[in-house]
Amino acid sequence: MPCTDCRYCLKSCPQGVRIPAALASLNILALYGDEHRAQENYDWNASAGPASSCVACGACEDVCPQRIGIVRELVRAAGLFEKR
């Protein structure tokens, strides 16, 4: 995921979803295959604004310089890291 942690998405999210933290957790899983570390990162950094809070308004995608499909990735993050 080419997220640079620019945080433009945070300013536009009406739900306060911690988008960069959720994407970073997905990257940890994809790059290192470390489920424990990815989960730990998500719990520590994204739990205040969980991915499941996303209402799919797309405001984050409108301002993302990397043109990431953020809504789709948040659905994936919620499924992976909020399964408890």
N, CA, C and O atoms as a CHARMM CRD file, in Angstrom:
* protein
*
  336
    1    1 MET  N      0.84900  -1.17100   0.00000 PROA 1      0.00000
    2    1 MET  CA     0.00000   0.00000   0.00000 PROA 1      0.00000
    3    1 MET  C      0.89100   1.22800   0.00000 PROA 1      0.00000
    4    1 MET  O      1.75100   1.36000   0.87100 PROA 1      0.00000
    5    2 PRO  N      0.71100   2.10700  -0.93100 PROA 2      0.00000
    6    2 PRO  CA     1.61200   3.26100  -1.03300 PROA 2      0.00000
    7    2 PRO  C      1.26400   4.43200  -0.11300 PROA 2      0.00000
    8    2 PRO  O      1.54300   5.57900  -0.46500 PROA 2      0.00000
    9    3 CYS  N      0.67300   4.18600   1.03200 PROA 3      0.00000
   10    3 CYS  CA     0.32900   5.26700   1.95900 PROA 3      0.00000
   11    3 CYS  C      1.60600   5.90600   2.50100 PROA 3      0.00000
   12    3 CYS  O      2.50200   5.21600   2.98900 PROA 3      0.00000
   13    4 THR  N      1.67400   7.22900   2.40800 PROA 4      0.00000
   14    4 THR  CA     2.84200   7.96500   2.90300 PROA 4      0.00000
   15    4 THR  C      2.58900   8.61900   4.25700 PROA 4      0.00000
   16    4 THR  O      3.43200   9.36700   4.75300 PROA 4      0.00000
   17    5 ASP  N      1.43600   8.34200   4.85400 PROA 5      0.00000
   18    5 ASP  CA     1.07800   8.91300   6.15100 PROA 5      0.00000
   19    5 ASP  C      0.97300  10.43700   6.09100 PROA 5      0.00000
   20    5 ASP  O      1.29700  11.12900   7.05500 PROA 5      0.00000
   21    6 CYS  N      0.51300  10.95200   4.93900 PROA 6      0.00000
   22    6 CYS  CA     0.36300  12.40500   4.77700 PROA 6      0.00000
   23    6 CYS  C     -0.78700  12.95300   5.62500 PROA 6      0.00000
   24    6 CYS  O     -0.80200  14.13500   5.97000 PROA 6      0.00000
   25    7 ARG  N     -1.73400  12.10100   5.95100 PROA 7      0.00000
   26    7 ARG  CA    -2.86600  12.40100   6.83200 PROA 7      0.00000
   27    7 ARG  C     -3.91900  13.34700   6.24700 PROA 7      0.00000
   28    7 ARG  O     -4.75500  13.86700   6.98600 PROA 7      0.00000
   29    8 TYR  N     -3.89000  13.57200   4.94900 PROA 8      0.00000
   30    8 TYR  CA    -4.95900  14.35600   4.33100 PROA 8      0.00000
   31    8 TYR  C     -6.30500  13.68400   4.57700 PROA 8      0.00000
   32    8 TYR  O     -7.31800  14.35300   4.77800 PROA 8      0.00000
   33    9 CYS  N     -6.30200  12.37000   4.55900 PROA 9      0.00000
   34    9 CYS  CA    -7.53600  11.60700   4.74200 PROA 9      0.00000
   35    9 CYS  C     -8.14500  11.82700   6.12400 PROA 9      0.00000
   36    9 CYS  O     -9.36700  11.81500   6.27500 PROA 9      0.00000
   37   10 LEU  N     -7.30200  12.02600   7.12500 PROA 10     0.00000
   38   10 LEU  CA    -7.80300  12.21900   8.48700 PROA 10     0.00000
   39   10 LEU  C     -8.65400  13.47100   8.60700 PROA 10     0.00000
   40   10 LEU  O     -9.66400  13.48800   9.31000 PROA 10     0.00000
   41   11 LYS  N     -8.23200  14.51600   7.91200 PROA 11     0.00000
   42   11 LYS  CA    -8.94800  15.78500   7.97900 PROA 11     0.00000
   43   11 LYS  C    -10.33100  15.69700   7.34500 PROA 11     0.00000
   44   11 LYS  O    -11.24000  16.44200   7.71200 PROA 11     0.00000
   45   12 SER  N    -10.48300  14.78500   6.39400 PROA 12     0.00000
   46   12 SER  CA   -11.74900  14.70000   5.66500 PROA 12     0.00000
   47   12 SER  C    -12.68900  13.62600   6.19500 PROA 12     0.00000
   48   12 SER  O    -13.84200  13.56200   5.76800 PROA 12     0.00000
   49   13 CYS  N    -12.23100  12.78800   7.10700 PROA 13     0.00000
   50   13 CYS  CA   -13.05400  11.67400   7.58600 PROA 13     0.00000
   51   13 CYS  C    -14.05600  12.13500   8.64800 PROA 13     0.00000
   52   13 CYS  O    -13.65500  12.57500   9.72600 PROA 13     0.00000
   53   14 PRO  N    -15.35500  12.03800   8.35100 PROA 14     0.00000
   54   14 PRO  CA   -16.35800  12.47500   9.32500 PROA 14     0.00000
   55   14 PRO  C    -16.47500  11.54700  10.53700 PROA 14     0.00000
   56   14 PRO  O    -17.05400  11.93000  11.55400 PROA 14     0.00000
   57   15 GLN  N    -15.93800  10.34400  10.43700 PROA 15     0.00000
   58   15 GLN  CA   -16.04300   9.36000  11.51500 PROA 15     0.00000
   59   15 GLN  C    -14.78300   9.28900  12.37300 PROA 15     0.00000
   60   15 GLN  O    -14.77400   8.59100  13.38600 PROA 15     0.00000
   61   16 GLY  N    -13.73100   9.99000  11.99200 PROA 16     0.00000
   62   16 GLY  CA   -12.48700   9.95100  12.75600 PROA 16     0.00000
   63   16 GLY  C    -11.74900   8.63300  12.66200 PROA 16     0.00000
   64   16 GLY  O    -11.03200   8.25400  13.58800 PROA 16     0.00000
   65   17 VAL  N    -11.91600   7.93300  11.55900 PROA 17     0.00000
   66   17 VAL  CA   -11.21500   6.66100  11.36700 PROA 17     0.00000
   67   17 VAL  C     -9.71700   6.93900  11.25900 PROA 17     0.00000
   68   17 VAL  O     -9.30200   7.85600  10.55000 PROA 17     0.00000
   69   18 ARG  N     -8.92300   6.16300  11.95000 PROA 18     0.00000
   70   18 ARG  CA    -7.46000   6.31900  11.93300 PROA 18     0.00000
   71   18 ARG  C     -6.91200   5.58700  10.71100 PROA 18     0.00000
   72   18 ARG  O     -6.29500   4.52800  10.82400 PROA 18     0.00000
   73   19 ILE  N     -7.14800   6.16900   9.55800 PROA 19     0.00000
   74   19 ILE  CA    -6.85700   5.53500   8.27400 PROA 19     0.00000
   75   19 ILE  C     -5.37600   5.16000   8.12200 PROA 19     0.00000
   76   19 ILE  O     -5.09100   4.00600   7.80300 PROA 19     0.00000
   77   20 PRO  N     -4.42900   6.06800   8.33100 PROA 20     0.00000
   78   20 PRO  CA    -3.02500   5.68000   8.14700 PROA 20     0.00000
   79   20 PRO  C     -2.60000   4.51200   9.04500 PROA 20     0.00000
   80   20 PRO  O     -1.81100   3.66300   8.62900 PROA 20     0.00000
   81   21 ALA  N     -3.11500   4.47000  10.25500 PROA 21     0.00000
   82   21 ALA  CA    -2.77300   3.36800  11.16300 PROA 21     0.00000
   83   21 ALA  C     -3.33600   2.04100  10.65800 PROA 21     0.00000
   84   21 ALA  O     -2.66800   1.01100  10.73900 PROA 21     0.00000
   85   22 ALA  N     -4.54800   2.06500  10.14400 PROA 22     0.00000
   86   22 ALA  CA    -5.14400   0.84600   9.60300 PROA 22     0.00000
   87   22 ALA  C     -4.36300   0.36700   8.37900 PROA 22     0.00000
   88   22 ALA  O     -4.11400  -0.82800   8.22400 PROA 22     0.00000
   89   23 LEU  N     -3.98100   1.30100   7.51600 PROA 23     0.00000
   90   23 LEU  CA    -3.22100   0.93800   6.32300 PROA 23     0.00000
   91   23 LEU  C     -1.83200   0.44000   6.70300 PROA 23     0.00000
   92   23 LEU  O     -1.32100  -0.48700   6.07500 PROA 23     0.00000
   93   24 ALA  N     -1.22000   1.03100   7.70700 PROA 24     0.00000
   94   24 ALA  CA     0.09400   0.57800   8.16400 PROA 24     0.00000
   95   24 ALA  C      0.01200  -0.85500   8.68900 PROA 24     0.00000
   96   24 ALA  O      0.92200  -1.65300   8.46600 PROA 24     0.00000
   97   25 SER  N     -1.06000  -1.17400   9.37300 PROA 25     0.00000
   98   25 SER  CA    -1.23400  -2.53700   9.88100 PROA 25     0.00000
   99   25 SER  C     -1.37300  -3.52900   8.73100 PROA 25     0.00000
  100   25 SER  O     -0.82500  -4.63100   8.78400 PROA 25     0.00000
  101   26 LEU  N     -2.09900  -3.14000   7.70300 PROA 26     0.00000
  102   26 LEU  CA    -2.21100  -3.99600   6.52300 PROA 26     0.00000
  103   26 LEU  C     -0.84100  -4.17800   5.86800 PROA 26     0.00000
  104   26 LEU  O     -0.51600  -5.27100   5.40400 PROA 26     0.00000
  105   27 ASN  N     -0.04300  -3.11900   5.82900 PROA 27     0.00000
  106   27 ASN  CA     1.29600  -3.21200   5.24600 PROA 27     0.00000
  107   27 ASN  C      2.20300  -4.13100   6.04900 PROA 27     0.00000
  108   27 ASN  O      2.97100  -4.89800   5.46800 PROA 27     0.00000
  109   28 ILE  N      2.12900  -4.06900   7.35600 PROA 28     0.00000
  110   28 ILE  CA     2.93100  -4.95700   8.20000 PROA 28     0.00000
  111   28 ILE  C      2.59700  -6.40600   7.87600 PROA 28     0.00000
  112   28 ILE  O      3.48800  -7.24400   7.74600 PROA 28     0.00000
  113   29 LEU  N      1.32700  -6.68800   7.75000 PROA 29     0.00000
  114   29 LEU  CA     0.89900  -8.04500   7.43300 PROA 29     0.00000
  115   29 LEU  C      1.38300  -8.46500   6.04800 PROA 29     0.00000
  116   29 LEU  O      1.88800  -9.57500   5.87500 PROA 29     0.00000
  117   30 ALA  N      1.23100  -7.58500   5.06700 PROA 30     0.00000
  118   30 ALA  CA     1.61500  -7.91600   3.69300 PROA 30     0.00000
  119   30 ALA  C      3.13300  -8.04200   3.52900 PROA 30     0.00000
  120   30 ALA  O      3.61100  -8.95600   2.85600 PROA 30     0.00000
  121   31 LEU  N      3.87300  -7.14500   4.13100 PROA 31     0.00000
  122   31 LEU  CA     5.32300  -7.12900   3.93800 PROA 31     0.00000
  123   31 LEU  C      6.06600  -8.17700   4.76000 PROA 31     0.00000
  124   31 LEU  O      7.02900  -8.78300   4.28800 PROA 31     0.00000
  125   32 TYR  N      5.61000  -8.38300   5.99400 PROA 32     0.00000
  126   32 TYR  CA     6.34800  -9.25400   6.90000 PROA 32     0.00000
  127   32 TYR  C      5.60300 -10.52500   7.28200 PROA 32     0.00000
  128   32 TYR  O      6.19500 -11.43900   7.85500 PROA 32     0.00000
  129   33 GLY  N      4.32000 -10.59100   6.97400 PROA 33     0.00000
  130   33 GLY  CA     3.53400 -11.76300   7.33900 PROA 33     0.00000
  131   33 GLY  C      3.39300 -11.92900   8.84600 PROA 33     0.00000
  132   33 GLY  O      3.08000 -13.01800   9.32700 PROA 33     0.00000
  133   34 ASP  N      3.61900 -10.86900   9.57800 PROA 34     0.00000
  134   34 ASP  CA     3.61300 -10.91100  11.03900 PROA 34     0.00000
  135   34 ASP  C      2.22700 -10.51800  11.55900 PROA 34     0.00000
  136   34 ASP  O      1.94900  -9.34000  11.78500 PROA 34     0.00000
  137   35 GLU  N      1.38000 -11.50100  11.74100 PROA 35     0.00000
  138   35 GLU  CA     0.00700 -11.25400  12.18500 PROA 35     0.00000
  139   35 GLU  C     -0.03200 -10.62100  13.57000 PROA 35     0.00000
  140   35 GLU  O     -0.83800  -9.72600  13.82500 PROA 35     0.00000
  141   36 HSD  N      0.82600 -11.07700  14.45100 PROA 36     0.00000
  142   36 HSD  CA     0.83900 -10.54900  15.82200 PROA 36     0.00000
  143   36 HSD  C      1.20000  -9.05800  15.82600 PROA 36     0.00000
  144   36 HSD  O      0.52200  -8.24800  16.45800 PROA 36     0.00000
  145   37 ARG  N      2.26500  -8.71300  15.11900 PROA 37     0.00000
  146   37 ARG  CA     2.69600  -7.30500  15.08300 PROA 37     0.00000
  147   37 ARG  C      1.66800  -6.42400  14.38600 PROA 37     0.00000
  148   37 ARG  O      1.41900  -5.29800  14.81600 PROA 37     0.00000
  149   38 ALA  N      1.07200  -6.93000  13.31200 PROA 38     0.00000
  150   38 ALA  CA     0.04900  -6.16100  12.60200 PROA 38     0.00000
  151   38 ALA  C     -1.14800  -5.90600  13.51200 PROA 38     0.00000
  152   38 ALA  O     -1.67500  -4.79400  13.55600 PROA 38     0.00000
  153   39 GLN  N     -1.57500  -6.93300  14.23500 PROA 39     0.00000
  154   39 GLN  CA    -2.70500  -6.79500  15.16100 PROA 39     0.00000
  155   39 GLN  C     -2.35200  -5.83200  16.29300 PROA 39     0.00000
  156   39 GLN  O     -3.15800  -4.98300  16.67500 PROA 39     0.00000
  157   40 GLU  N     -1.15300  -5.97600  16.81700 PROA 40     0.00000
  158   40 GLU  CA    -0.70200  -5.10300  17.90000 PROA 40     0.00000
  159   40 GLU  C     -0.66900  -3.64400  17.44600 PROA 40     0.00000
  160   40 GLU  O     -1.09900  -2.75300  18.17900 PROA 40     0.00000
  161   41 ASN  N     -0.15800  -3.40000  16.23900 PROA 41     0.00000
  162   41 ASN  CA    -0.11700  -2.04500  15.69800 PROA 41     0.00000
  163   41 ASN  C     -1.53400  -1.49000  15.54500 PROA 41     0.00000
  164   41 ASN  O     -1.79700  -0.33500  15.88200 PROA 41     0.00000
  165   42 TYR  N     -2.43200  -2.31400  15.04000 PROA 42     0.00000
  166   42 TYR  CA    -3.81400  -1.87200  14.86300 PROA 42     0.00000
  167   42 TYR  C     -4.44700  -1.54600  16.21500 PROA 42     0.00000
  168   42 TYR  O     -5.05600  -0.48900  16.38200 PROA 42     0.00000
  169   43 ASP  N     -4.30300  -2.44700  17.16700 PROA 43     0.00000
  170   43 ASP  CA    -4.90000  -2.23200  18.48900 PROA 43     0.00000
  171   43 ASP  C     -4.35600  -0.96600  19.14500 PROA 43     0.00000
  172   43 ASP  O     -5.10900  -0.21500  19.76500 PROA 43     0.00000
  173   44 TRP  N     -3.08300  -0.73300  19.01400 PROA 44     0.00000
  174   44 TRP  CA    -2.44700   0.40200  19.67000 PROA 44     0.00000
  175   44 TRP  C     -2.76600   1.72700  18.96900 PROA 44     0.00000
  176   44 TRP  O     -3.01500   2.73500  19.63100 PROA 44     0.00000
  177   45 ASN  N     -2.76100   1.72600  17.63800 PROA 45     0.00000
  178   45 ASN  CA    -2.84700   2.97600  16.88700 PROA 45     0.00000
  179   45 ASN  C     -4.18800   3.27100  16.23500 PROA 45     0.00000
  180   45 ASN  O     -4.48100   4.42800  15.93400 PROA 45     0.00000
  181   46 ALA  N     -4.99600   2.26600  16.01300 PROA 46     0.00000
  182   46 ALA  CA    -6.24000   2.49200  15.26900 PROA 46     0.00000
  183   46 ALA  C     -7.49900   2.27700  16.09800 PROA 46     0.00000
  184   46 ALA  O     -8.59800   2.58800  15.63800 PROA 46     0.00000
  185   47 SER  N     -7.36100   1.75900  17.28900 PROA 47     0.00000
  186   47 SER  CA    -8.56100   1.42500  18.06000 PROA 47     0.00000
  187   47 SER  C     -9.39000   2.65300  18.44000 PROA 47     0.00000
  188   47 SER  O    -10.59000   2.52400  18.68300 PROA 47     0.00000
  189   48 ALA  N     -8.78400   3.83100  18.49500 PROA 48     0.00000
  190   48 ALA  CA    -9.54100   5.04900  18.81400 PROA 48     0.00000
  191   48 ALA  C    -10.44300   5.48200  17.66500 PROA 48     0.00000
  192   48 ALA  O    -11.38700   6.24700  17.86000 PROA 48     0.00000
  193   49 GLY  N    -10.15000   4.99400  16.48300 PROA 49     0.00000
  194   49 GLY  CA   -10.95000   5.29100  15.29100 PROA 49     0.00000
  195   49 GLY  C    -10.93600   4.06800  14.40100 PROA 49     0.00000
  196   49 GLY  O    -10.26900   4.06400  13.36700 PROA 49     0.00000
  197   50 PRO  N    -11.66600   3.02100  14.78700 PROA 50     0.00000
  198   50 PRO  CA   -11.57700   1.74200  14.08200 PROA 50     0.00000
  199   50 PRO  C    -12.06900   1.80200  12.63200 PROA 50     0.00000
  200   50 PRO  O    -12.91900   2.61600  12.27200 PROA 50     0.00000
  201   51 ALA  N    -11.50700   0.92000  11.82700 PROA 51     0.00000
  202   51 ALA  CA   -11.86300   0.84200  10.41400 PROA 51     0.00000
  203   51 ALA  C    -13.34900   0.56000  10.21900 PROA 51     0.00000
  204   51 ALA  O    -13.94400   1.00600   9.23800 PROA 51     0.00000
  205   52 SER  N    -13.93900  -0.16700  11.13400 PROA 52     0.00000
  206   52 SER  CA   -15.36100  -0.51000  11.02000 PROA 52     0.00000
  207   52 SER  C    -16.27400   0.70200  11.17700 PROA 52     0.00000
  208   52 SER  O    -17.47200   0.61200  10.90700 PROA 52     0.00000
  209   53 SER  N    -15.72400   1.83100  11.61000 PROA 53     0.00000
  210   53 SER  CA   -16.52100   3.05200  11.72800 PROA 53     0.00000
  211   53 SER  C    -16.72500   3.75000  10.38600 PROA 53     0.00000
  212   53 SER  O    -17.52200   4.68300  10.28300 PROA 53     0.00000
  213   54 CYS  N    -16.01300   3.30300   9.36800 PROA 54     0.00000
  214   54 CYS  CA   -16.10900   3.90900   8.04000 PROA 54     0.00000
  215   54 CYS  C    -17.53300   3.79000   7.50500 PROA 54     0.00000
  216   54 CYS  O    -18.14900   2.72600   7.57400 PROA 54     0.00000
  217   55 VAL  N    -18.04300   4.89200   6.97300 PROA 55     0.00000
  218   55 VAL  CA   -19.38700   4.91500   6.38500 PROA 55     0.00000
  219   55 VAL  C    -19.33600   4.94400   4.85800 PROA 55     0.00000
  220   55 VAL  O    -20.34900   5.16800   4.19600 PROA 55     0.00000
  221   56 ALA  N    -18.13200   4.71400   4.30400 PROA 56     0.00000
  222   56 ALA  CA   -17.92000   4.63100   2.85700 PROA 56     0.00000
  223   56 ALA  C    -18.35900   5.89100   2.11500 PROA 56     0.00000
  224   56 ALA  O    -18.89200   5.80900   1.00900 PROA 56     0.00000
  225   57 CYS  N    -18.13500   7.05200   2.72300 PROA 57     0.00000
  226   57 CYS  CA   -18.51000   8.30900   2.06600 PROA 57     0.00000
  227   57 CYS  C    -17.54200   8.67000   0.93600 PROA 57     0.00000
  228   57 CYS  O    -17.90300   9.40100   0.01400 PROA 57     0.00000
  229   58 GLY  N    -16.31200   8.15400   1.01200 PROA 58     0.00000
  230   58 GLY  CA   -15.32900   8.40000  -0.02500 PROA 58     0.00000
  231   58 GLY  C    -14.57800   9.71300   0.08800 PROA 58     0.00000
  232   58 GLY  O    -13.74900  10.01400  -0.77000 PROA 58     0.00000
  233   59 ALA  N    -14.84100  10.50200   1.11900 PROA 59     0.00000
  234   59 ALA  CA   -14.15600  11.78900   1.27800 PROA 59     0.00000
  235   59 ALA  C    -12.64200  11.59300   1.37500 PROA 59     0.00000
  236   59 ALA  O    -11.87700  12.41700   0.87400 PROA 59     0.00000
  237   60 CYS  N    -12.21800  10.52800   2.00200 PROA 60     0.00000
  238   60 CYS  CA   -10.78700  10.23700   2.13600 PROA 60     0.00000
  239   60 CYS  C    -10.15000   9.96300   0.77500 PROA 60     0.00000
  240   60 CYS  O     -9.03400  10.41000   0.50600 PROA 60     0.00000
  241   61 GLU  N    -10.85100   9.23900  -0.07000 PROA 61     0.00000
  242   61 GLU  CA   -10.32400   8.89800  -1.39000 PROA 61     0.00000
  243   61 GLU  C    -10.21900  10.13200  -2.28200 PROA 61     0.00000
  244   61 GLU  O     -9.33600  10.21600  -3.13500 PROA 61     0.00000
  245   62 ASP  N    -11.11300  11.07900  -2.08100 PROA 62     0.00000
  246   62 ASP  CA   -11.08800  12.31300  -2.88200 PROA 62     0.00000
  247   62 ASP  C     -9.83100  13.14200  -2.64000 PROA 62     0.00000
  248   62 ASP  O     -9.39700  13.87600  -3.52800 PROA 62     0.00000
  249   63 VAL  N     -9.24300  13.03400  -1.45400 PROA 63     0.00000
  250   63 VAL  CA    -8.07200  13.84500  -1.11800 PROA 63     0.00000
  251   63 VAL  C     -6.76400  13.05700  -1.07700 PROA 63     0.00000
  252   63 VAL  O     -5.70700  13.63100  -0.81400 PROA 63     0.00000
  253   64 CYS  N     -6.82200  11.77800  -1.32800 PROA 64     0.00000
  254   64 CYS  CA    -5.62100  10.93100  -1.24500 PROA 64     0.00000
  255   64 CYS  C     -4.70900  11.15700  -2.45500 PROA 64     0.00000
  256   64 CYS  O     -5.09900  10.85000  -3.58100 PROA 64     0.00000
  257   65 PRO  N     -3.49900  11.69100  -2.23800 PROA 65     0.00000
  258   65 PRO  CA    -2.58300  11.91700  -3.35100 PROA 65     0.00000
  259   65 PRO  C     -2.12700  10.62100  -4.01900 PROA 65     0.00000
  260   65 PRO  O     -1.75700  10.62500  -5.19300 PROA 65     0.00000
  261   66 GLN  N     -2.15300   9.51500  -3.27700 PROA 66     0.00000
  262   66 GLN  CA    -1.72600   8.23100  -3.82200 PROA 66     0.00000
  263   66 GLN  C     -2.85900   7.47100  -4.50900 PROA 66     0.00000
  264   66 GLN  O     -2.64300   6.39900  -5.07500 PROA 66     0.00000
  265   67 ARG  N     -4.05700   8.03100  -4.45600 PROA 67     0.00000
  266   67 ARG  CA    -5.24200   7.42800  -5.10100 PROA 67     0.00000
  267   67 ARG  C     -5.50700   5.99500  -4.60100 PROA 67     0.00000
  268   67 ARG  O     -5.85100   5.10500  -5.37900 PROA 67     0.00000
  269   68 ILE  N     -5.34300   5.80400  -3.31300 PROA 68     0.00000
  270   68 ILE  CA    -5.58300   4.49500  -2.69700 PROA 68     0.00000
  271   68 ILE  C     -7.08300   4.26100  -2.57800 PROA 68     0.00000
  272   68 ILE  O     -7.83000   5.18700  -2.26300 PROA 68     0.00000
  273   69 GLY  N     -7.52200   3.05700  -2.82000 PROA 69     0.00000
  274   69 GLY  CA    -8.92200   2.67100  -2.60400 PROA 69     0.00000
  275   69 GLY  C     -9.14100   2.46400  -1.11200 PROA 69     0.00000
  276   69 GLY  O     -9.27500   1.33500  -0.64000 PROA 69     0.00000
  277   70 ILE  N     -9.17400   3.55700  -0.38900 PROA 70     0.00000
  278   70 ILE  CA    -9.17700   3.51100   1.07800 PROA 70     0.00000
  279   70 ILE  C    -10.39500   2.79000   1.63400 PROA 70     0.00000
  280   70 ILE  O    -10.26100   1.98300   2.55400 PROA 70     0.00000
  281   71 VAL  N    -11.56100   3.05800   1.10600 PROA 71     0.00000
  282   71 VAL  CA   -12.77500   2.42200   1.63300 PROA 71     0.00000
  283   71 VAL  C    -12.64900   0.90300   1.55400 PROA 71     0.00000
  284   71 VAL  O    -12.95300   0.19800   2.51600 PROA 71     0.00000
  285   72 ARG  N    -12.20500   0.41100   0.42100 PROA 72     0.00000
  286   72 ARG  CA   -12.02300  -1.04200   0.24000 PROA 72     0.00000
  287   72 ARG  C    -11.01300  -1.58800   1.25300 PROA 72     0.00000
  288   72 ARG  O    -11.22800  -2.65300   1.83200 PROA 72     0.00000
  289   73 GLU  N     -9.92200  -0.86500   1.46400 PROA 73     0.00000
  290   73 GLU  CA    -8.88400  -1.32200   2.38600 PROA 73     0.00000
  291   73 GLU  C     -9.35300  -1.27000   3.83900 PROA 73     0.00000
  292   73 GLU  O     -8.94600  -2.10100   4.65100 PROA 73     0.00000
  293   74 LEU  N    -10.19600  -0.30900   4.17000 PROA 74     0.00000
  294   74 LEU  CA   -10.73200  -0.24700   5.53700 PROA 74     0.00000
  295   74 LEU  C    -11.66100  -1.41900   5.81100 PROA 74     0.00000
  296   74 LEU  O    -11.68400  -1.95000   6.92200 PROA 74     0.00000
  297   75 VAL  N    -12.41700  -1.82100   4.81800 PROA 75     0.00000
  298   75 VAL  CA   -13.27400  -3.01000   4.97100 PROA 75     0.00000
  299   75 VAL  C    -12.39400  -4.22800   5.25300 PROA 75     0.00000
  300   75 VAL  O    -12.70300  -5.05000   6.11600 PROA 75     0.00000
  301   76 ARG  N    -11.30800  -4.32400   4.51800 PROA 76     0.00000
  302   76 ARG  CA   -10.37700  -5.44800   4.70400 PROA 76     0.00000
  303   76 ARG  C     -9.73500  -5.40100   6.09100 PROA 76     0.00000
  304   76 ARG  O     -9.62300  -6.42800   6.76100 PROA 76     0.00000
  305   77 ALA  N     -9.31300  -4.21000   6.51900 PROA 77     0.00000
  306   77 ALA  CA    -8.69100  -4.06200   7.83900 PROA 77     0.00000
  307   77 ALA  C     -9.66700  -4.43000   8.95200 PROA 77     0.00000
  308   77 ALA  O     -9.29600  -5.11100   9.90700 PROA 77     0.00000
  309   78 ALA  N    -10.90600  -3.98200   8.83000 PROA 78     0.00000
  310   78 ALA  CA   -11.91400  -4.31400   9.85000 PROA 78     0.00000
  311   78 ALA  C    -12.10500  -5.82400   9.93400 PROA 78     0.00000
  312   78 ALA  O    -12.21600  -6.37800  11.02800 PROA 78     0.00000
  313   79 GLY  N    -12.14200  -6.48000   8.80200 PROA 79     0.00000
  314   79 GLY  CA   -12.31400  -7.93300   8.77800 PROA 79     0.00000
  315   79 GLY  C    -11.14100  -8.68400   9.38500 PROA 79     0.00000
  316   79 GLY  O    -11.32500  -9.71900  10.02500 PROA 79     0.00000
  317   80 LEU  N     -9.94800  -8.16900   9.18700 PROA 80     0.00000
  318   80 LEU  CA    -8.75500  -8.83100   9.68600 PROA 80     0.00000
  319   80 LEU  C     -8.45900  -8.52700  11.15100 PROA 80     0.00000
  320   80 LEU  O     -8.08000  -9.42100  11.90700 PROA 80     0.00000
  321   81 PHE  N     -8.62700  -7.28300  11.54800 PROA 81     0.00000
  322   81 PHE  CA    -8.15100  -6.85200  12.85600 PROA 81     0.00000
  323   81 PHE  C     -9.24200  -6.64200  13.90900 PROA 81     0.00000
  324   81 PHE  O     -8.93500  -6.43900  15.08400 PROA 81     0.00000
  325   82 GLU  N    -10.48200  -6.69000  13.50500 PROA 82     0.00000
  326   82 GLU  CA   -11.58300  -6.49700  14.47200 PROA 82     0.00000
  327   82 GLU  C    -12.43200  -7.75600  14.60600 PROA 82     0.00000
  328   82 GLU  O    -13.62000  -7.67300  14.92100 PROA 82     0.00000
  329   83 LYS  N    -11.85000  -8.88300  14.37800 PROA 83     0.00000
  330   83 LYS  CA   -12.58800 -10.13900  14.35600 PROA 83     0.00000
  331   83 LYS  C    -12.86600 -10.74500  15.72600 PROA 83     0.00000
  332   83 LYS  O    -13.49100 -11.80100  15.83000 PROA 83     0.00000
  333   84 ARG  N    -12.40700 -10.08200  16.76100 PROA 84     0.00000
  334   84 ARG  CA   -12.58300 -10.65000  18.10800 PROA 84     0.00000
  335   84 ARG  C    -13.97200 -10.53100  18.59600 PROA 84     0.00000
  336   84 ARG  O    -14.27400 -10.96200  19.70900 PROA 84     0.00000
